[in-house]
Amino acid sequence: MPKNKTHSGIKKRVRITGSGKLYSQHSGMRHHQEHKPSRLTRRLTGIKQISAADTKRVKKLLGR
């Protein structure tokens, strides 16, 4: 039986902590920044924890 491969798209976007939590960047911060309010762009900086509803699916893609 061959080994499962890690999904190469999700491994670039998600970081897993030592305790098993999943973190990713906020969406909407790639382009068109000049049309977005400064308050919004400040709120979207940094990282966020992936929701509990998506955790099982993302961990499966990461091979965990």
CHARMM-style PDB file with segment names, atoms N, HN, CA, C and O in Angstrom:
ATOM      1  N   MET     1       0.850  -1.184   0.000  1.00  0.00      PROA
ATOM      2  CA  MET     1       0.000   0.000   0.000  1.00  0.00      PROA
ATOM      3  C   MET     1       0.896   1.249   0.000  1.00  0.00      PROA
ATOM      4  O   MET     1       1.749   1.380   0.877  1.00  0.00      PROA
ATOM      5  N   PRO     2       0.722   2.169  -0.964  1.00  0.00      PROA
ATOM      6  CA  PRO     2       1.570   3.358  -1.001  1.00  0.00      PROA
ATOM      7  C   PRO     2       1.207   4.348   0.107  1.00  0.00      PROA
ATOM      8  O   PRO     2       0.101   4.326   0.648  1.00  0.00      PROA
ATOM      9  N   LYS     3       2.156   5.203   0.423  1.00  0.00      PROA
ATOM     10  HN  LYS     3       3.054   5.220  -0.016  1.00  0.00      PROA
ATOM     11  CA  LYS     3       1.920   6.231   1.430  1.00  0.00      PROA
ATOM     12  C   LYS     3       1.023   7.314   0.859  1.00  0.00      PROA
ATOM     13  O   LYS     3       1.024   7.565  -0.346  1.00  0.00      PROA
ATOM     14  N   ASN     4       0.253   7.956   1.737  1.00  0.00      PROA
ATOM     15  HN  ASN     4       0.252   7.752   2.716  1.00  0.00      PROA
ATOM     16  CA  ASN     4      -0.573   9.086   1.322  1.00  0.00      PROA
ATOM     17  C   ASN     4       0.303  10.314   1.150  1.00  0.00      PROA
ATOM     18  O   ASN     4       1.224  10.536   1.936  1.00  0.00      PROA
ATOM     19  N   LYS     5       0.025  11.109   0.134  1.00  0.00      PROA
ATOM     20  HN  LYS     5      -0.724  10.928  -0.504  1.00  0.00      PROA
ATOM     21  CA  LYS     5       0.783  12.320  -0.107  1.00  0.00      PROA
ATOM     22  C   LYS     5       0.071  13.516   0.524  1.00  0.00      PROA
ATOM     23  O   LYS     5      -1.157  13.605   0.517  1.00  0.00      PROA
ATOM     24  N   THR     6       0.859  14.416   1.059  1.00  0.00      PROA
ATOM     25  HN  THR     6       1.856  14.343   1.065  1.00  0.00      PROA
ATOM     26  CA  THR     6       0.325  15.657   1.590  1.00  0.00      PROA
ATOM     27  C   THR     6      -0.141  16.535   0.430  1.00  0.00      PROA
ATOM     28  O   THR     6       0.535  16.631  -0.594  1.00  0.00      PROA
ATOM     29  N   HSD     7      -1.295  17.172   0.598  1.00  0.00      PROA
ATOM     30  HN  HSD     7      -1.844  17.094   1.430  1.00  0.00      PROA
ATOM     31  CA  HSD     7      -1.820  18.068  -0.429  1.00  0.00      PROA
ATOM     32  C   HSD     7      -0.913  19.288  -0.512  1.00  0.00      PROA
ATOM     33  O   HSD     7      -0.807  20.052   0.447  1.00  0.00      PROA
ATOM     34  N   SER     8      -0.253  19.474  -1.664  1.00  0.00      PROA
ATOM     35  HN  SER     8      -0.339  18.854  -2.443  1.00  0.00      PROA
ATOM     36  CA  SER     8       0.774  20.512  -1.767  1.00  0.00      PROA
ATOM     37  C   SER     8       0.180  21.913  -1.723  1.00  0.00      PROA
ATOM     38  O   SER     8       0.885  22.855  -1.361  1.00  0.00      PROA
ATOM     39  N   GLY     9      -1.087  22.084  -2.076  1.00  0.00      PROA
ATOM     40  HN  GLY     9      -1.660  21.319  -2.370  1.00  0.00      PROA
ATOM     41  CA  GLY     9      -1.708  23.397  -2.013  1.00  0.00      PROA
ATOM     42  C   GLY     9      -2.015  23.814  -0.585  1.00  0.00      PROA
ATOM     43  O   GLY     9      -1.872  24.985  -0.232  1.00  0.00      PROA
ATOM     44  N   ILE    10      -2.437  22.857   0.240  1.00  0.00      PROA
ATOM     45  HN  ILE    10      -2.553  21.906  -0.047  1.00  0.00      PROA
ATOM     46  CA  ILE    10      -2.813  23.201   1.611  1.00  0.00      PROA
ATOM     47  C   ILE    10      -1.589  23.352   2.491  1.00  0.00      PROA
ATOM     48  O   ILE    10      -1.629  24.105   3.464  1.00  0.00      PROA
ATOM     49  N   LYS    11      -0.503  22.664   2.183  1.00  0.00      PROA
ATOM     50  HN  LYS    11      -0.470  22.052   1.393  1.00  0.00      PROA
ATOM     51  CA  LYS    11       0.694  22.788   3.032  1.00  0.00      PROA
ATOM     52  C   LYS    11       1.353  24.152   2.879  1.00  0.00      PROA
ATOM     53  O   LYS    11       2.102  24.578   3.759  1.00  0.00      PROA
ATOM     54  N   LYS    12       1.081  24.849   1.764  1.00  0.00      PROA
ATOM     55  HN  LYS    12       0.473  24.503   1.049  1.00  0.00      PROA
ATOM     56  CA  LYS    12       1.609  26.198   1.576  1.00  0.00      PROA
ATOM     57  C   LYS    12       0.768  27.243   2.301  1.00  0.00      PROA
ATOM     58  O   LYS    12       1.239  28.355   2.542  1.00  0.00      PROA
ATOM     59  N   ARG    13      -0.465  26.902   2.648  1.00  0.00      PROA
ATOM     60  HN  ARG    13      -0.847  25.999   2.451  1.00  0.00      PROA
ATOM     61  CA  ARG    13      -1.404  27.879   3.176  1.00  0.00      PROA
ATOM     62  C   ARG    13      -1.698  27.730   4.650  1.00  0.00      PROA
ATOM     63  O   ARG    13      -2.205  28.666   5.269  1.00  0.00      PROA
ATOM     64  N   VAL    14      -1.393  26.577   5.239  1.00  0.00      PROA
ATOM     65  HN  VAL    14      -0.981  25.817   4.737  1.00  0.00      PROA
ATOM     66  CA  VAL    14      -1.776  26.285   6.618  1.00  0.00      PROA
ATOM     67  C   VAL    14      -0.547  25.915   7.417  1.00  0.00      PROA
ATOM     68  O   VAL    14       0.332  25.196   6.943  1.00  0.00      PROA
ATOM     69  N   ARG    15      -0.500  26.425   8.656  1.00  0.00      PROA
ATOM     70  HN  ARG    15      -1.215  27.009   9.042  1.00  0.00      PROA
ATOM     71  CA  ARG    15       0.586  26.100   9.568  1.00  0.00      PROA
ATOM     72  C   ARG    15      -0.008  25.390  10.773  1.00  0.00      PROA
ATOM     73  O   ARG    15      -1.053  25.804  11.276  1.00  0.00      PROA
ATOM     74  N   ILE    16       0.637  24.329  11.244  1.00  0.00      PROA
ATOM     75  HN  ILE    16       1.486  23.994  10.836  1.00  0.00      PROA
ATOM     76  CA  ILE    16       0.133  23.568  12.376  1.00  0.00      PROA
ATOM     77  C   ILE    16       1.053  23.794  13.569  1.00  0.00      PROA
ATOM     78  O   ILE    16       2.276  23.743  13.438  1.00  0.00      PROA
ATOM     79  N   THR    17       0.459  24.043  14.731  1.00  0.00      PROA
ATOM     80  HN  THR    17      -0.535  24.084  14.837  1.00  0.00      PROA
ATOM     81  CA  THR    17       1.232  24.325  15.932  1.00  0.00      PROA
ATOM     82  C   THR    17       1.587  23.015  16.632  1.00  0.00      PROA
ATOM     83  O   THR    17       1.165  21.935  16.218  1.00  0.00      PROA
ATOM     84  N   GLY    18       2.361  23.137  17.685  1.00  0.00      PROA
ATOM     85  HN  GLY    18       2.703  24.014  18.021  1.00  0.00      PROA
ATOM     86  CA  GLY    18       2.747  21.962  18.444  1.00  0.00      PROA
ATOM     87  C   GLY    18       1.582  21.289  19.127  1.00  0.00      PROA
ATOM     88  O   GLY    18       1.591  20.073  19.313  1.00  0.00      PROA
ATOM     89  N   SER    19       0.576  22.060  19.505  1.00  0.00      PROA
ATOM     90  HN  SER    19       0.569  23.049  19.354  1.00  0.00      PROA
ATOM     91  CA  SER    19      -0.595  21.486  20.162  1.00  0.00      PROA
ATOM     92  C   SER    19      -1.634  20.983  19.168  1.00  0.00      PROA
ATOM     93  O   SER    19      -2.650  20.419  19.575  1.00  0.00      PROA
ATOM     94  N   GLY    20      -1.395  21.181  17.852  1.00  0.00      PROA
ATOM     95  HN  GLY    20      -0.570  21.640  17.521  1.00  0.00      PROA
ATOM     96  CA  GLY    20      -2.304  20.655  16.837  1.00  0.00      PROA
ATOM     97  C   GLY    20      -3.287  21.656  16.274  1.00  0.00      PROA
ATOM     98  O   GLY    20      -4.145  21.286  15.472  1.00  0.00      PROA
ATOM     99  N   LYS    21      -3.187  22.929  16.674  1.00  0.00      PROA
ATOM    100  HN  LYS    21      -2.490  23.230  17.325  1.00  0.00      PROA
ATOM    101  CA  LYS    21      -4.081  23.931  16.111  1.00  0.00      PROA
ATOM    102  C   LYS    21      -3.614  24.316  14.710  1.00  0.00      PROA
ATOM    103  O   LYS    21      -2.428  24.230  14.391  1.00  0.00      PROA
ATOM    104  N   LEU    22      -4.557  24.738  13.886  1.00  0.00      PROA
ATOM    105  HN  LEU    22      -5.521  24.808  14.145  1.00  0.00      PROA
ATOM    106  CA  LEU    22      -4.271  25.104  12.502  1.00  0.00      PROA
ATOM    107  C   LEU    22      -4.421  26.610  12.337  1.00  0.00      PROA
ATOM    108  O   LEU    22      -5.415  27.191  12.772  1.00  0.00      PROA
ATOM    109  N   TYR    23      -3.432  27.241  11.708  1.00  0.00      PROA
ATOM    110  HN  TYR    23      -2.624  26.769  11.355  1.00  0.00      PROA
ATOM    111  CA  TYR    23      -3.452  28.678  11.487  1.00  0.00      PROA
ATOM    112  C   TYR    23      -3.243  28.977  10.017  1.00  0.00      PROA
ATOM    113  O   TYR    23      -2.525  28.258   9.322  1.00  0.00      PROA
ATOM    114  N   SER    24      -3.876  30.049   9.545  1.00  0.00      PROA
ATOM    115  HN  SER    24      -4.459  30.633  10.110  1.00  0.00      PROA
ATOM    116  CA  SER    24      -3.708  30.484   8.161  1.00  0.00      PROA
ATOM    117  C   SER    24      -3.862  31.995   8.095  1.00  0.00      PROA
ATOM    118  O   SER    24      -4.264  32.634   9.067  1.00  0.00      PROA
ATOM    119  N   GLN    25      -3.539  32.555   6.939  1.00  0.00      PROA
ATOM    120  HN  GLN    25      -3.213  32.036   6.149  1.00  0.00      PROA
ATOM    121  CA  GLN    25      -3.687  33.985   6.719  1.00  0.00      PROA
ATOM    122  C   GLN    25      -5.157  34.328   6.490  1.00  0.00      PROA
ATOM    123  O   GLN    25      -5.945  33.471   6.091  1.00  0.00      PROA
ATOM    124  N   HSD    26      -5.516  35.569   6.742  1.00  0.00      PROA
ATOM    125  HN  HSD    26      -4.876  36.265   7.067  1.00  0.00      PROA
ATOM    126  CA  HSD    26      -6.853  36.041   6.407  1.00  0.00      PROA
ATOM    127  C   HSD    26      -6.962  36.175   4.888  1.00  0.00      PROA
ATOM    128  O   HSD    26      -5.976  36.459   4.209  1.00  0.00      PROA
ATOM    129  N   SER    27      -8.154  35.969   4.373  1.00  0.00      PROA
ATOM    130  HN  SER    27      -8.955  35.738   4.924  1.00  0.00      PROA
ATOM    131  CA  SER    27      -8.365  36.154   2.938  1.00  0.00      PROA
ATOM    132  C   SER    27      -8.658  37.626   2.653  1.00  0.00      PROA
ATOM    133  O   SER    27      -9.039  38.386   3.543  1.00  0.00      PROA
ATOM    134  N   GLY    28      -8.471  38.001   1.408  1.00  0.00      PROA
ATOM    135  HN  GLY    28      -8.161  37.383   0.685  1.00  0.00      PROA
ATOM    136  CA  GLY    28      -8.774  39.361   0.993  1.00  0.00      PROA
ATOM    137  C   GLY    28      -7.636  40.339   1.176  1.00  0.00      PROA
ATOM    138  O   GLY    28      -7.867  41.548   1.193  1.00  0.00      PROA
ATOM    139  N   MET    29      -6.394  39.844   1.315  1.00  0.00      PROA
ATOM    140  HN  MET    29      -6.206  38.862   1.300  1.00  0.00      PROA
ATOM    141  CA  MET    29      -5.263  40.742   1.536  1.00  0.00      PROA
ATOM    142  C   MET    29      -4.239  40.679   0.405  1.00  0.00      PROA
ATOM    143  O   MET    29      -3.102  41.115   0.589  1.00  0.00      PROA
ATOM    144  N   ARG    30      -4.607  40.154  -0.747  1.00  0.00      PROA
ATOM    145  HN  ARG    30      -5.530  39.801  -0.897  1.00  0.00      PROA
ATOM    146  CA  ARG    30      -3.640  39.990  -1.827  1.00  0.00      PROA
ATOM    147  C   ARG    30      -3.554  41.193  -2.749  1.00  0.00      PROA
ATOM    148  O   ARG    30      -2.457  41.612  -3.118  1.00  0.00      PROA
ATOM    149  N   HSD    31      -4.690  41.751  -3.125  1.00  0.00      PROA
ATOM    150  HN  HSD    31      -5.582  41.411  -2.825  1.00  0.00      PROA
ATOM    151  CA  HSD    31      -4.652  42.872  -4.065  1.00  0.00      PROA
ATOM    152  C   HSD    31      -5.850  43.778  -3.855  1.00  0.00      PROA
ATOM    153  O   HSD    31      -6.736  43.484  -3.052  1.00  0.00      PROA
ATOM    154  N   HSD    32      -5.866  44.894  -4.595  1.00  0.00      PROA
ATOM    155  HN  HSD    32      -5.146  45.133  -5.247  1.00  0.00      PROA
ATOM    156  CA  HSD    32      -6.892  45.945  -4.491  1.00  0.00      PROA
ATOM    157  C   HSD    32      -6.912  46.569  -3.094  1.00  0.00      PROA
ATOM    158  O   HSD    32      -7.980  46.872  -2.562  1.00  0.00      PROA
ATOM    159  N   GLN    33      -5.740  46.758  -2.508  1.00  0.00      PROA
ATOM    160  HN  GLN    33      -4.872  46.512  -2.940  1.00  0.00      PROA
ATOM    161  CA  GLN    33      -5.673  47.321  -1.162  1.00  0.00      PROA
ATOM    162  C   GLN    33      -6.090  48.792  -1.138  1.00  0.00      PROA
ATOM    163  O   GLN    33      -6.600  49.276  -0.127  1.00  0.00      PROA
ATOM    164  N   GLU    34      -5.876  49.504  -2.249  1.00  0.00      PROA
ATOM    165  HN  GLU    34      -5.462  49.110  -3.070  1.00  0.00      PROA
ATOM    166  CA  GLU    34      -6.169  50.931  -2.236  1.00  0.00      PROA
ATOM    167  C   GLU    34      -7.672  51.209  -2.172  1.00  0.00      PROA
ATOM    168  O   GLU    34      -8.072  52.318  -1.821  1.00  0.00      PROA
ATOM    169  N   HSD    35      -8.509  50.225  -2.503  1.00  0.00      PROA
ATOM    170  HN  HSD    35      -8.183  49.324  -2.788  1.00  0.00      PROA
ATOM    171  CA  HSD    35      -9.956  50.411  -2.464  1.00  0.00      PROA
ATOM    172  C   HSD    35     -10.566  49.947  -1.153  1.00  0.00      PROA
ATOM    173  O   HSD    35     -11.759  50.149  -0.929  1.00  0.00      PROA
ATOM    174  N   LYS    36      -9.780  49.332  -0.285  1.00  0.00      PROA
ATOM    175  HN  LYS    36      -8.810  49.167  -0.468  1.00  0.00      PROA
ATOM    176  CA  LYS    36     -10.304  48.821   0.976  1.00  0.00      PROA
ATOM    177  C   LYS    36     -10.009  49.820   2.091  1.00  0.00      PROA
ATOM    178  O   LYS    36      -8.973  50.483   2.066  1.00  0.00      PROA
ATOM    179  N   PRO    37     -10.901  49.934   3.059  1.00  0.00      PROA
ATOM    180  CA  PRO    37     -10.648  50.849   4.167  1.00  0.00      PROA
ATOM    181  C   PRO    37      -9.449  50.387   5.001  1.00  0.00      PROA
ATOM    182  O   PRO    37      -9.178  49.191   5.108  1.00  0.00      PROA
ATOM    183  N   SER    38      -8.747  51.342   5.580  1.00  0.00      PROA
ATOM    184  HN  SER    38      -8.967  52.314   5.492  1.00  0.00      PROA
ATOM    185  CA  SER    38      -7.584  51.022   6.405  1.00  0.00      PROA
ATOM    186  C   SER    38      -7.977  50.175   7.612  1.00  0.00      PROA
ATOM    187  O   SER    38      -7.211  49.324   8.063  1.00  0.00      PROA
ATOM    188  N   ARG    39      -9.161  50.415   8.118  1.00  0.00      PROA
ATOM    189  HN  ARG    39      -9.784  51.106   7.752  1.00  0.00      PROA
ATOM    190  CA  ARG    39      -9.641  49.644   9.267  1.00  0.00      PROA
ATOM    191  C   ARG    39      -9.768  48.165   8.910  1.00  0.00      PROA
ATOM    192  O   ARG    39      -9.453  47.293   9.719  1.00  0.00      PROA
ATOM    193  N   LEU    40     -10.231  47.894   7.691  1.00  0.00      PROA
ATOM    194  HN  LEU    40     -10.487  48.602   7.034  1.00  0.00      PROA
ATOM    195  CA  LEU    40     -10.368  46.509   7.247  1.00  0.00      PROA
ATOM    196  C   LEU    40      -9.011  45.849   7.045  1.00  0.00      PROA
ATOM    197  O   LEU    40      -8.805  44.710   7.463  1.00  0.00      PROA
ATOM    198  N   THR    41      -8.083  46.560   6.407  1.00  0.00      PROA
ATOM    199  HN  THR    41      -8.250  47.486   6.068  1.00  0.00      PROA
ATOM    200  CA  THR    41      -6.781  45.959   6.141  1.00  0.00      PROA
ATOM    201  C   THR    41      -6.013  45.719   7.435  1.00  0.00      PROA
ATOM    202  O   THR    41      -5.261  44.748   7.524  1.00  0.00      PROA
ATOM    203  N   ARG    42      -6.178  46.565   8.428  1.00  0.00      PROA
ATOM    204  HN  ARG    42      -6.789  47.353   8.356  1.00  0.00      PROA
ATOM    205  CA  ARG    42      -5.538  46.314   9.721  1.00  0.00      PROA
ATOM    206  C   ARG    42      -6.139  45.086  10.393  1.00  0.00      PROA
ATOM    207  O   ARG    42      -5.426  44.315  11.035  1.00  0.00      PROA
ATOM    208  N   ARG    43      -7.437  44.906  10.248  1.00  0.00      PROA
ATOM    209  HN  ARG    43      -8.016  45.533   9.727  1.00  0.00      PROA
ATOM    210  CA  ARG    43      -8.099  43.760  10.870  1.00  0.00      PROA
ATOM    211  C   ARG    43      -7.687  42.443  10.208  1.00  0.00      PROA
ATOM    212  O   ARG    43      -7.659  41.397  10.857  1.00  0.00      PROA
ATOM    213  N   LEU    44      -7.371  42.503   8.920  1.00  0.00      PROA
ATOM    214  HN  LEU    44      -7.394  43.353   8.393  1.00  0.00      PROA
ATOM    215  CA  LEU    44      -7.038  41.285   8.185  1.00  0.00      PROA
ATOM    216  C   LEU    44      -5.560  40.913   8.257  1.00  0.00      PROA
ATOM    217  O   LEU    44      -5.174  39.871   7.727  1.00  0.00      PROA
ATOM    218  N   THR    45      -4.717  41.733   8.899  1.00  0.00      PROA
ATOM    219  HN  THR    45      -5.030  42.579   9.330  1.00  0.00      PROA
ATOM    220  CA  THR    45      -3.309  41.378   9.016  1.00  0.00      PROA
ATOM    221  C   THR    45      -3.150  40.265  10.045  1.00  0.00      PROA
ATOM    222  O   THR    45      -4.028  40.042  10.879  1.00  0.00      PROA
ATOM    223  N   GLY    46      -2.028  39.579   9.973  1.00  0.00      PROA
ATOM    224  HN  GLY    46      -1.315  39.761   9.296  1.00  0.00      PROA
ATOM    225  CA  GLY    46      -1.766  38.510  10.927  1.00  0.00      PROA
ATOM    226  C   GLY    46      -2.398  37.208  10.510  1.00  0.00      PROA
ATOM    227  O   GLY    46      -2.753  37.018   9.346  1.00  0.00      PROA
ATOM    228  N   ILE    47      -2.536  36.307  11.471  1.00  0.00      PROA
ATOM    229  HN  ILE    47      -2.247  36.461  12.416  1.00  0.00      PROA
ATOM    230  CA  ILE    47      -3.047  34.974  11.182  1.00  0.00      PROA
ATOM    231  C   ILE    47      -4.322  34.720  11.970  1.00  0.00      PROA
ATOM    232  O   ILE    47      -4.606  35.409  12.949  1.00  0.00      PROA
ATOM    233  N   LYS    48      -5.084  33.727  11.536  1.00  0.00      PROA
ATOM    234  HN  LYS    48      -4.853  33.168  10.740  1.00  0.00      PROA
ATOM    235  CA  LYS    48      -6.312  33.341  12.226  1.00  0.00      PROA
ATOM    236  C   LYS    48      -6.321  31.833  12.400  1.00  0.00      PROA
ATOM    237  O   LYS    48      -5.663  31.105  11.657  1.00  0.00      PROA
ATOM    238  N   GLN    49      -7.067  31.378  13.383  1.00  0.00      PROA
ATOM    239  HN  GLN    49      -7.601  31.969  13.986  1.00  0.00      PROA
ATOM    240  CA  GLN    49      -7.212  29.947  13.592  1.00  0.00      PROA
ATOM    241  C   GLN    49      -8.308  29.421  12.674  1.00  0.00      PROA
ATOM    242  O   GLN    49      -9.349  30.056  12.511  1.00  0.00      PROA
ATOM    243  N   ILE    50      -8.069  28.258  12.077  1.00  0.00      PROA
ATOM    244  HN  ILE    50      -7.223  27.742  12.209  1.00  0.00      PROA
ATOM    245  CA  ILE    50      -9.048  27.660  11.180  1.00  0.00      PROA
ATOM    246  C   ILE    50     -10.232  27.159  11.999  1.00  0.00      PROA
ATOM    247  O   ILE    50     -10.049  26.607  13.085  1.00  0.00      PROA
ATOM    248  N   SER    51     -11.437  27.346  11.489  1.00  0.00      PROA
ATOM    249  HN  SER    51     -11.586  27.793  10.607  1.00  0.00      PROA
ATOM    250  CA  SER    51     -12.640  27.026  12.234  1.00  0.00      PROA
ATOM    251  C   SER    51     -12.733  25.531  12.519  1.00  0.00      PROA
ATOM    252  O   SER    51     -12.152  24.706  11.815  1.00  0.00      PROA
ATOM    253  N   ALA    52     -13.474  25.211  13.562  1.00  0.00      PROA
ATOM    254  HN  ALA    52     -13.947  25.881  14.134  1.00  0.00      PROA
ATOM    255  CA  ALA    52     -13.620  23.818  13.979  1.00  0.00      PROA
ATOM    256  C   ALA    52     -14.319  22.979  12.908  1.00  0.00      PROA
ATOM    257  O   ALA    52     -14.076  21.776  12.803  1.00  0.00      PROA
ATOM    258  N   ALA    53     -15.186  23.611  12.114  1.00  0.00      PROA
ATOM    259  HN  ALA    53     -15.384  24.588  12.199  1.00  0.00      PROA
ATOM    260  CA  ALA    53     -15.899  22.891  11.071  1.00  0.00      PROA
ATOM    261  C   ALA    53     -14.960  22.426   9.963  1.00  0.00      PROA
ATOM    262  O   ALA    53     -15.216  21.401   9.331  1.00  0.00      PROA
ATOM    263  N   ASP    54     -13.872  23.165   9.716  1.00  0.00      PROA
ATOM    264  HN  ASP    54     -13.664  23.998  10.229  1.00  0.00      PROA
ATOM    265  CA  ASP    54     -12.939  22.827   8.644  1.00  0.00      PROA
ATOM    266  C   ASP    54     -11.729  22.038   9.119  1.00  0.00      PROA
ATOM    267  O   ASP    54     -10.971  21.528   8.293  1.00  0.00      PROA
ATOM    268  N   THR    55     -11.528  21.923  10.430  1.00  0.00      PROA
ATOM    269  HN  THR    55     -12.144  22.337  11.100  1.00  0.00      PROA
ATOM    270  CA  THR    55     -10.304  21.330  10.964  1.00  0.00      PROA
ATOM    271  C   THR    55     -10.129  19.889  10.523  1.00  0.00      PROA
ATOM    272  O   THR    55      -9.029  19.497  10.133  1.00  0.00      PROA
ATOM    273  N   LYS    56     -11.184  19.093  10.575  1.00  0.00      PROA
ATOM    274  HN  LYS    56     -12.078  19.412  10.892  1.00  0.00      PROA
ATOM    275  CA  LYS    56     -11.080  17.676  10.225  1.00  0.00      PROA
ATOM    276  C   LYS    56     -10.672  17.506   8.761  1.00  0.00      PROA
ATOM    277  O   LYS    56      -9.829  16.668   8.442  1.00  0.00      PROA
ATOM    278  N   ARG    57     -11.268  18.294   7.881  1.00  0.00      PROA
ATOM    279  HN  ARG    57     -11.953  18.975   8.140  1.00  0.00      PROA
ATOM    280  CA  ARG    57     -10.980  18.201   6.448  1.00  0.00      PROA
ATOM    281  C   ARG    57      -9.546  18.635   6.139  1.00  0.00      PROA
ATOM    282  O   ARG    57      -8.863  18.005   5.332  1.00  0.00      PROA
ATOM    283  N   VAL    58      -9.095  19.709   6.781  1.00  0.00      PROA
ATOM    284  HN  VAL    58      -9.649  20.222   7.436  1.00  0.00      PROA
ATOM    285  CA  VAL    58      -7.752  20.228   6.516  1.00  0.00      PROA
ATOM    286  C   VAL    58      -6.691  19.273   7.056  1.00  0.00      PROA
ATOM    287  O   VAL    58      -5.666  19.056   6.411  1.00  0.00      PROA
ATOM    288  N   LYS    59      -6.931  18.704   8.232  1.00  0.00      PROA
ATOM    289  HN  LYS    59      -7.765  18.880   8.757  1.00  0.00      PROA
ATOM    290  CA  LYS    59      -5.965  17.756   8.804  1.00  0.00      PROA
ATOM    291  C   LYS    59      -5.843  16.510   7.917  1.00  0.00      PROA
ATOM    292  O   LYS    59      -4.761  15.933   7.805  1.00  0.00      PROA
ATOM    293  N   LYS    60      -6.933  16.101   7.299  1.00  0.00      PROA
ATOM    294  HN  LYS    60      -7.812  16.570   7.391  1.00  0.00      PROA
ATOM    295  CA  LYS    60      -6.876  14.957   6.390  1.00  0.00      PROA
ATOM    296  C   LYS    60      -6.024  15.295   5.175  1.00  0.00      PROA
ATOM    297  O   LYS    60      -5.252  14.454   4.713  1.00  0.00      PROA
ATOM    298  N   LEU    61      -6.149  16.516   4.647  1.00  0.00      PROA
ATOM    299  HN  LEU    61      -6.776  17.199   5.022  1.00  0.00      PROA
ATOM    300  CA  LEU    61      -5.336  16.928   3.512  1.00  0.00      PROA
ATOM    301  C   LEU    61      -3.860  17.028   3.887  1.00  0.00      PROA
ATOM    302  O   LEU    61      -2.984  16.803   3.052  1.00  0.00      PROA
ATOM    303  N   LEU    62      -3.588  17.369   5.156  1.00  0.00      PROA
ATOM    304  HN  LEU    62      -4.300  17.552   5.835  1.00  0.00      PROA
ATOM    305  CA  LEU    62      -2.204  17.456   5.613  1.00  0.00      PROA
ATOM    306  C   LEU    62      -1.631  16.094   5.982  1.00  0.00      PROA
ATOM    307  O   LEU    62      -0.439  15.977   6.269  1.00  0.00      PROA
ATOM    308  N   GLY    63      -2.460  15.079   5.976  1.00  0.00      PROA
ATOM    309  HN  GLY    63      -3.428  15.173   5.743  1.00  0.00      PROA
ATOM    310  CA  GLY    63      -1.985  13.736   6.307  1.00  0.00      PROA
ATOM    311  C   GLY    63      -1.842  13.492   7.790  1.00  0.00      PROA
ATOM    312  O   GLY    63      -0.960  12.745   8.210  1.00  0.00      PROA
ATOM    313  N   ARG    64      -2.688  14.104   8.588  1.00  0.00      PROA
ATOM    314  HN  ARG    64      -3.405  14.712   8.247  1.00  0.00      PROA
ATOM    315  CA  ARG    64      -2.631  13.937  10.044  1.00  0.00      PROA
ATOM    316  C   ARG    64      -3.881  13.310  10.578  1.00  0.00      PROA
ATOM    317  OT1 ARG    64      -3.998  13.098  11.785  1.00  0.00      PROA
TER     318      ARG     64
END
